[in-house]
Amino acid sequence: MARPSPLEIYALLDKSNCKECGYDTCMAFATDILERKVKIKDCPHLMQDPKQAKKRDKLIEVITPPQKPVIIGTGDRAVTVGGEEVLMRHQLTFYNQTAIFIEIADDDADLEEIVKYLTDLKIERIGDVLTLDGIALRNVSGDADQFKLAAKKITEISNLPIILCSFNAEVLLAAAEAIKENKPLLYAITIDSWERIGKFAIENNLPVAIVSSNLDEFLSLSATLQKFGVKEIVLDSGTYFGPGNLSVTYDNIMQLRTVAINKEDLNACWPVMGVPAAYWSQVKIGNDKELWEHQYQELIMGAIMESIDTNLIVLHTGQKKEEIWALLALMTLRQSVFSDPRIYPAVDPGLYIIGEPEDMAPIFVTSNYRMTKIPVEQDLKGANLNCWLLVVDSEGIGIESAVAGGQFNAGSIAEAVKEFGAFDKVKHRILILPGMAARLSGALEDEADAFVIVGPRDSSGIPKFMDSQWKPEEFMKEYESWSKE
């Protein structure tokens, strides 16, 4: 099925341009529905007018991606997994990043401390706040009451989504009954337990996970559950370690994604999950390897899964504060994999204040490429400098490429100097140009009527540059001498 166009979506709206949705026109609303910036429920006419019911149902059908989305949890931290339209990111984009869940045993003595740590964990990187997506509670104790107690304790101290993990249907449903308002994912349904767990899921509108290493069994269980009335399903084809098993895990995931997205099989059209944490139950942990070597194997599997858009992964490593290196690695990779390839990651141009600059504070110049501006800003702050950062509109392209392509040039920098009043903030006319833009220095002096000094090629060299080369009084004397000529 081809991706619908904004015109096809517009045809299913009432075309009244009522503006009740916050948009000036229905066409603008249609465009943003396609980009998932708004939802159908944001159109009051579609939701409230009985005459629009058929069009609403048709619109839902048209915009539902071949891999359906599933929501786990409630409130602000609820996570959407799946909902992808393409097999490879470069074909369009990925909309929902891999959700990272950390497993916890229901009989862990430090459960409360671990949950609080995982809930509050935040890492700021390149302008984004990286967080975890949920907790997978495992019934290690084998006791239904203990599992239920642990599940309730998590909901009392955390708003993170929960996966309840047990192959014992009775134990699983006891805990699910206690926290069903929090919309946990029920893990897992097998060929033996589908009816009992499926019935509970239908009655309480809960998502379920099917576990099977057999594709035909997967599709059969999925078909049965859908006919039964289950609305949200996640598929787990197994995570296997040992010689040759990494490729088996990879192939199974890719098969499910391909069948769902390229072949649009309604029985496979669900998010796919993996469990790198399975390493610890499959591999014998002996004295032949250090702990970090085992953890590294788990992380390699997690990284592979992220890179192929596995929609949800469950990790064991990462529970403890000293294991932050593992989470940082996977969250950083995820941040890169799930950036939108259709747009340049840009920030707003402008004059940014760093610290408490005085009259002779330096003015650094950079582009508005996000991966340039933010590291430069962080390096300036890290060096405890009091200065100004002039961010020039380079169409979201990095310095070197923008200089070569003409988006970052003397004219645009001079315009930014004037537009943002850079020289109104200081008592000098000195600009520090990035080393990669050194060729622009002569032209910029003429365009901006300024003294231009070329800084380091990399912002990490700014502290050394400031110590050895920042001499504003000398620069201004030189500027004044040639400006009079």
C-alpha positions as CSV (number, residue, x, y, z in Angstrom):
1,M,0.0,0.0,0.0
2,A,1.4,3.3,-1.1
3,R,1.8,6.1,1.5
4,P,-1.2,8.4,1.3
5,S,-0.7,12.0,0.2
6,P,-1.9,15.1,2.1
7,L,-4.6,15.5,-0.6
8,E,-6.0,12.0,0.1
9,I,-6.2,12.9,3.8
10,Y,-7.7,16.3,3.1
11,A,-10.5,14.6,1.1
12,L,-11.6,12.8,4.2
13,L,-11.8,16.0,6.3
14,D,-14.9,18.3,6.3
15,K,-12.9,21.1,4.6
16,S,-14.5,23.8,6.8
17,N,-11.2,25.5,7.8
18,C,-12.9,26.0,11.2
19,K,-9.5,26.5,13.0
20,E,-10.8,24.7,16.1
21,C,-7.9,22.3,15.8
22,G,-5.4,25.2,15.9
23,Y,-4.6,25.2,12.2
24,D,-5.7,27.9,9.7
25,T,-6.7,25.3,7.1
26,C,-7.8,21.7,6.9
27,M,-4.9,21.1,4.4
28,A,-2.4,22.2,7.0
29,F,-4.0,19.8,9.5
30,A,-3.9,17.0,6.9
31,T,-0.2,17.5,6.2
32,D,0.6,17.3,9.9
33,I,-1.6,14.2,10.4
34,L,0.6,12.5,7.8
35,E,3.7,13.6,9.7
36,R,2.2,12.5,13.0
37,K,2.4,15.9,14.6
38,V,-1.3,15.8,15.4
39,K,-3.9,13.0,15.8
40,I,-7.3,12.5,14.4
41,K,-8.8,13.2,17.8
42,D,-7.5,16.7,17.5
43,C,-10.2,17.5,14.9
44,P,-13.4,18.2,16.9
45,H,-15.6,17.8,13.8
46,L,-14.3,14.3,13.1
47,M,-14.7,13.2,16.7
48,Q,-18.1,14.8,17.5
49,D,-20.1,14.9,14.3
50,P,-22.0,11.6,13.7
51,K,-22.1,12.4,10.0
52,Q,-18.3,12.2,9.9
53,A,-18.1,8.7,11.4
54,K,-17.5,6.9,8.1
55,K,-14.9,9.4,7.0
56,R,-13.2,9.1,10.4
57,D,-13.0,5.3,10.2
58,K,-11.7,5.6,6.6
59,L,-9.1,8.1,7.7
60,I,-7.9,5.8,10.5
61,E,-7.6,3.0,8.0
62,V,-5.6,5.2,5.6
63,I,-3.1,6.6,8.1
64,T,-2.5,3.4,10.1
65,P,1.1,2.3,9.2
66,P,1.8,-1.3,8.0
67,Q,3.4,-2.0,11.4
68,K,0.8,-0.9,13.9
69,P,1.8,1.1,17.0
70,V,1.3,-0.3,20.5
71,I,1.2,1.9,23.6
72,I,2.5,0.7,26.9
73,G,1.8,2.6,30.1
74,T,-0.2,5.7,30.8
75,G,0.4,9.4,31.4
76,D,3.4,11.4,30.3
77,R,5.8,8.5,30.3
78,A,3.6,6.1,28.2
79,V,5.7,4.7,25.4
80,T,4.6,4.0,21.8
81,V,6.5,1.1,20.1
82,G,6.2,0.2,16.5
83,G,4.2,2.2,14.1
84,E,6.8,2.2,11.4
85,E,6.2,2.6,7.6
86,V,9.5,1.6,6.2
87,L,12.1,-1.2,6.6
88,M,15.1,1.1,6.3
89,R,15.3,4.6,7.7
90,H,16.6,6.2,4.5
91,Q,13.4,5.2,2.8
92,L,11.5,7.8,4.8
93,T,12.2,8.0,8.6
94,F,11.7,6.0,11.7
95,Y,9.0,7.6,13.9
96,N,9.3,5.7,17.3
97,Q,12.7,5.0,18.7
98,T,13.6,1.6,20.2
99,A,12.1,1.6,23.7
100,I,14.7,0.5,26.3
101,F,13.4,-1.4,29.3
102,I,15.5,-2.6,32.3
103,E,14.6,-5.9,33.9
104,I,14.3,-6.2,37.7
105,A,13.6,-9.4,39.7
106,D,10.5,-9.3,41.9
107,D,12.5,-10.5,44.9
108,D,15.4,-8.0,44.5
109,A,16.1,-6.5,47.9
110,D,17.1,-3.2,46.3
111,L,14.0,-3.0,44.0
112,E,12.8,0.3,45.4
113,E,16.2,1.9,45.1
114,I,16.8,0.6,41.5
115,V,13.3,1.7,40.4
116,K,13.9,5.3,41.7
117,Y,17.3,5.5,40.0
118,L,15.9,4.3,36.6
119,T,12.9,6.6,36.8
120,D,15.0,9.7,37.5
121,L,17.9,8.8,35.1
122,K,18.5,11.6,32.6
123,I,21.4,12.2,30.4
124,E,21.7,15.4,28.3
125,R,23.5,15.1,25.0
126,I,23.5,17.3,22.0
127,G,20.4,19.2,23.2
128,D,18.4,16.1,23.9
129,V,17.4,14.6,27.3
130,L,18.0,10.8,27.1
131,T,15.9,8.7,29.4
132,L,14.9,5.1,29.8
133,D,11.5,3.9,28.7
134,G,10.3,1.3,31.2
135,I,10.9,-1.5,33.6
136,A,10.5,-5.2,32.9
137,L,9.5,-6.9,36.2
138,R,10.5,-10.6,36.2
139,N,8.8,-13.2,38.4
140,V,12.0,-14.8,39.7
141,S,10.5,-15.7,43.1
142,G,7.8,-17.9,41.5
143,D,5.4,-16.6,44.1
144,A,2.2,-14.8,42.8
145,D,1.9,-12.6,45.9
146,Q,5.5,-11.5,45.7
147,F,5.1,-10.7,42.0
148,K,1.9,-8.7,42.7
149,L,3.5,-6.9,45.6
150,A,6.5,-5.9,43.6
151,A,4.3,-4.7,40.7
152,K,2.3,-2.5,43.0
153,K,5.4,-1.1,44.6
154,I,6.8,0.0,41.3
155,T,3.6,1.8,40.4
156,E,3.7,3.6,43.7
157,I,7.2,5.0,43.2
158,S,7.5,5.3,39.5
159,N,5.5,6.5,36.4
160,L,7.6,4.3,34.0
161,P,5.7,1.8,31.9
162,I,5.9,-1.8,33.1
163,I,6.3,-5.2,31.4
164,L,5.1,-8.0,33.6
165,C,7.2,-11.1,32.8
166,S,6.1,-14.6,33.6
167,F,5.2,-17.8,31.7
168,N,2.9,-18.8,34.5
169,A,-0.5,-17.4,33.4
170,E,-1.9,-17.5,37.0
171,V,1.0,-15.5,38.4
172,L,1.1,-13.1,35.5
173,L,-2.6,-12.3,35.7
174,A,-2.5,-11.9,39.5
175,A,0.0,-9.0,39.1
176,A,-1.8,-7.7,36.1
177,E,-5.1,-7.4,38.0
178,A,-3.3,-5.3,40.6
179,I,-1.9,-2.7,38.2
180,K,-4.2,-3.0,35.1
181,E,-4.9,0.8,35.3
182,N,-1.3,1.4,34.5
183,K,-1.6,-0.6,31.2
184,P,1.3,-3.0,31.6
185,L,2.5,-5.2,28.7
186,L,1.7,-8.9,29.5
187,Y,4.7,-11.0,28.7
188,A,4.1,-13.6,27.5
189,I,1.5,-15.5,25.6
190,T,2.5,-18.9,24.3
191,I,0.6,-21.6,22.4
192,D,-0.6,-23.0,25.8
193,S,-1.7,-19.8,27.5
194,W,-3.2,-17.6,24.7
195,E,-6.8,-18.0,25.6
196,R,-6.6,-17.2,29.3
197,I,-4.3,-14.3,29.0
198,G,-6.0,-13.1,25.8
199,K,-9.4,-13.0,27.5
200,F,-7.9,-10.9,30.4
201,A,-6.2,-8.5,27.9
202,I,-9.5,-8.0,26.0
203,E,-11.5,-7.3,29.2
204,N,-8.9,-4.7,30.4
205,N,-7.7,-3.3,27.1
206,L,-4.1,-4.4,27.7
207,P,-1.3,-5.2,25.3
208,V,0.2,-8.7,25.1
209,A,3.5,-10.2,23.9
210,I,3.6,-13.4,21.9
211,V,6.8,-15.5,22.3
212,S,7.7,-18.1,19.7
213,S,10.8,-19.0,17.6
214,N,8.5,-20.4,14.9
215,L,7.2,-17.9,12.4
216,D,4.2,-19.9,11.4
217,E,3.2,-20.4,15.0
218,F,3.7,-16.6,15.5
219,L,1.3,-15.8,12.7
220,S,-1.2,-18.4,13.8
221,L,-1.3,-17.1,17.4
222,S,-1.5,-13.5,16.2
223,A,-4.4,-14.3,13.9
224,T,-6.2,-16.2,16.7
225,L,-5.7,-13.4,19.2
226,Q,-6.9,-10.7,16.8
227,K,-10.1,-12.7,16.0
228,F,-10.5,-13.2,19.7
229,G,-10.5,-9.4,20.2
230,V,-7.0,-8.5,21.3
231,K,-6.2,-5.0,20.0
232,E,-2.4,-4.6,20.8
233,I,0.2,-7.2,20.3
234,V,4.1,-7.3,20.5
235,L,6.1,-10.1,18.9
236,D,9.2,-11.7,20.5
237,S,10.9,-14.2,18.2
238,G,13.6,-15.0,20.8
239,T,17.1,-13.7,21.5
240,Y,19.8,-16.3,21.2
241,F,23.4,-16.3,22.2
242,G,26.2,-18.7,21.4
243,P,28.0,-19.6,18.1
244,G,25.9,-18.8,15.1
245,N,22.9,-17.7,17.2
246,L,23.4,-14.0,16.7
247,S,22.5,-14.4,13.0
248,V,19.5,-16.5,13.9
249,T,18.2,-13.7,16.2
250,Y,18.9,-11.1,13.5
251,D,17.2,-13.1,10.8
252,N,14.1,-13.8,12.9
253,I,13.6,-10.1,13.7
254,M,14.2,-9.0,10.1
255,Q,11.8,-11.6,8.8
256,L,9.0,-10.3,11.0
257,R,9.7,-6.7,10.1
258,T,9.8,-7.5,6.4
259,V,6.6,-9.5,6.4
260,A,4.9,-6.7,8.3
261,I,6.1,-3.7,6.4
262,N,6.9,-4.9,2.9
263,K,4.3,-7.6,2.6
264,E,1.7,-6.0,4.9
265,D,0.8,-9.3,6.5
266,L,-2.0,-8.4,9.0
267,N,-0.9,-11.2,11.3
268,A,2.7,-9.9,11.5
269,C,1.8,-6.2,11.5
270,W,3.0,-5.6,15.1
271,P,6.0,-4.2,16.9
272,V,8.9,-6.6,17.4
273,M,10.9,-6.9,20.7
274,G,14.2,-8.5,21.7
275,V,15.6,-9.5,25.1
276,P,19.4,-9.0,25.2
277,A,19.0,-9.7,29.0
278,A,18.5,-13.4,27.9
279,Y,22.4,-13.6,27.8
280,W,22.5,-14.1,31.5
281,S,20.3,-17.2,31.4
282,Q,21.8,-18.8,28.3
283,V,25.5,-18.4,28.9
284,K,27.5,-20.0,31.7
285,I,29.1,-17.2,33.7
286,G,32.5,-18.5,34.9
287,N,35.8,-17.1,36.0
288,D,37.3,-17.1,32.5
289,K,35.9,-13.6,31.7
290,E,35.6,-10.4,33.6
291,L,32.0,-9.2,34.3
292,W,32.3,-6.3,31.8
293,E,33.1,-8.8,29.0
294,H,29.8,-10.5,29.6
295,Q,28.0,-7.2,29.8
296,Y,29.6,-6.2,26.6
297,Q,28.1,-9.2,24.8
298,E,24.7,-8.2,26.0
299,L,25.2,-4.6,24.8
300,I,26.4,-5.8,21.3
301,M,23.1,-7.6,20.9
302,G,21.2,-4.5,22.1
303,A,23.2,-2.3,19.6
304,I,22.4,-4.7,16.7
305,M,18.7,-4.6,17.6
306,E,18.6,-0.9,17.8
307,S,20.3,-0.6,14.4
308,I,17.6,-2.7,12.7
309,D,14.8,-0.9,14.4
310,T,13.8,-3.6,16.9
311,N,10.9,-1.7,18.6
312,L,11.6,-2.7,22.2
313,I,14.6,-4.2,24.0
314,V,14.9,-5.5,27.5
315,L,18.4,-5.2,29.2
316,H,19.8,-6.6,32.4
317,T,22.9,-4.4,32.5
318,G,22.1,-0.9,33.5
319,Q,20.4,-1.4,36.9
320,K,23.3,0.0,38.8
321,K,24.7,3.5,38.8
322,E,28.2,2.2,37.9
323,E,26.7,0.6,34.8
324,I,25.8,4.0,33.3
325,W,28.4,3.4,30.6
326,A,26.2,0.7,29.1
327,L,23.1,2.8,29.0
328,L,25.0,5.8,27.6
329,A,26.3,3.7,24.8
330,L,22.9,2.4,23.7
331,M,21.0,5.7,24.3
332,T,23.7,7.5,22.2
333,L,23.4,5.0,19.4
334,R,19.7,5.2,19.5
335,Q,19.8,9.0,19.3
336,S,21.8,8.7,16.1
337,V,19.8,5.9,14.5
338,F,16.5,7.6,15.1
339,S,17.3,11.1,13.8
340,D,15.2,12.1,10.9
341,P,17.2,11.9,7.6
342,R,14.8,14.2,5.8
343,I,15.8,17.3,7.7
344,Y,19.1,18.9,8.8
345,P,19.3,19.0,12.6
346,A,19.4,22.8,13.0
347,V,19.1,25.2,15.9
348,D,17.8,28.7,15.9
349,P,20.4,31.3,14.7
350,G,21.1,34.1,17.2
351,L,23.5,35.6,19.7
352,Y,23.9,33.3,22.7
353,I,25.3,34.4,26.0
354,I,27.8,32.2,27.8
355,G,28.5,33.0,31.4
356,E,28.6,36.7,32.3
357,P,30.5,38.5,29.5
358,E,31.9,41.9,30.0
359,D,32.8,44.7,27.6
360,M,35.8,43.0,26.0
361,A,34.4,39.5,26.0
362,P,35.1,37.5,22.9
363,I,32.5,36.7,20.2
364,F,32.8,33.2,18.7
365,V,31.1,32.5,15.4
366,T,29.6,29.1,14.5
367,S,27.0,27.5,12.3
368,N,23.4,26.5,13.2
369,Y,24.1,22.8,12.6
370,R,23.0,21.3,15.8
371,M,25.9,18.9,16.1
372,T,28.3,22.0,15.8
373,K,26.5,24.6,17.9
374,I,25.8,22.5,21.0
375,P,29.3,21.0,21.3
376,V,30.9,24.4,20.8
377,E,28.5,25.8,23.5
378,Q,29.4,23.0,25.9
379,D,33.1,23.5,25.3
380,L,32.8,27.2,26.0
381,K,30.9,26.5,29.2
382,G,33.3,23.8,30.2
383,A,36.2,26.2,29.9
384,N,34.3,28.6,32.2
385,L,34.5,31.4,29.6
386,N,32.4,34.5,29.7
387,C,31.7,35.2,26.1
388,W,29.2,35.4,23.2
389,L,28.4,32.8,20.7
390,L,27.1,34.1,17.3
391,V,25.1,31.3,15.6
392,V,24.8,31.9,11.9
393,D,22.1,30.4,9.7
394,S,23.9,27.8,7.5
395,E,20.7,25.9,6.7
396,G,21.6,23.4,9.3
397,I,24.8,22.4,7.7
398,G,28.2,21.9,9.4
399,I,31.0,24.5,9.1
400,E,33.2,22.7,6.6
401,S,30.4,21.6,4.3
402,A,28.6,24.9,4.5
403,V,31.8,26.8,3.6
404,A,32.3,24.6,0.6
405,G,28.6,24.9,-0.4
406,G,28.4,28.6,0.2
407,Q,25.7,28.5,3.0
408,F,28.3,29.8,5.5
409,N,29.9,32.8,4.0
410,A,31.2,36.2,4.8
411,G,27.9,37.9,3.8
412,S,25.7,35.7,5.9
413,I,28.0,36.1,8.9
414,A,28.0,39.9,8.5
415,E,24.2,39.9,8.2
416,A,24.0,37.9,11.5
417,V,26.4,40.3,13.2
418,K,24.1,43.2,12.2
419,E,20.8,41.4,12.8
420,F,21.6,40.2,16.3
421,G,23.5,43.3,17.3
422,A,26.7,41.4,18.2
423,F,28.9,44.5,18.5
424,D,26.3,46.3,20.5
425,K,27.1,44.0,23.4
426,V,30.8,44.7,23.6
427,K,33.3,47.5,23.1
428,H,35.3,45.9,20.3
429,R,34.8,44.7,16.8
430,I,36.6,41.4,17.0
431,L,35.1,38.1,15.6
432,I,36.6,34.7,16.3
433,L,36.0,32.5,13.2
434,P,36.2,28.7,13.3
435,G,39.4,27.2,11.9
436,M,37.5,25.3,9.2
437,A,36.2,28.7,7.9
438,A,39.6,30.4,7.8
439,R,39.3,31.2,4.1
440,L,36.5,33.6,4.9
441,S,38.5,35.8,7.2
442,G,39.6,38.4,4.6
443,A,36.2,38.9,3.1
444,L,34.5,38.9,6.5
445,E,36.7,41.8,7.7
446,D,35.4,43.8,4.8
447,E,31.8,42.7,5.0
448,A,31.4,43.1,8.8
449,D,33.9,45.9,9.3
450,A,35.6,43.8,11.9
451,F,38.9,42.4,13.0
452,V,38.7,38.7,12.3
453,I,40.9,36.1,14.1
454,V,40.9,32.5,13.1
455,G,40.2,30.1,16.0
456,P,41.0,26.4,16.4
457,R,39.5,23.8,14.0
458,D,38.0,22.0,16.9
459,S,36.2,23.8,19.8
460,S,38.1,21.6,22.3
461,G,41.1,23.7,21.5
462,I,39.4,27.0,22.6
463,P,40.9,27.1,26.1
464,K,44.5,26.9,24.8
465,F,43.6,29.4,22.1
466,M,42.3,31.9,24.6
467,D,45.4,31.5,26.8
468,S,47.8,32.1,24.0
469,Q,46.1,34.1,21.3
470,W,43.3,36.2,22.7
471,K,44.7,39.8,22.9
472,P,41.7,42.1,22.3
473,E,43.6,45.4,23.0
474,E,46.3,44.6,20.4
475,F,43.6,43.5,17.9
476,M,41.6,46.7,18.3
477,K,44.8,48.8,17.8
478,E,45.5,47.0,14.6
479,Y,41.8,47.3,13.5
480,E,41.8,51.1,14.2
481,S,45.1,51.6,12.3
482,W,43.9,49.9,9.0
483,S,40.3,51.1,9.3
484,K,41.6,54.7,9.1
485,E,43.5,54.0,5.9
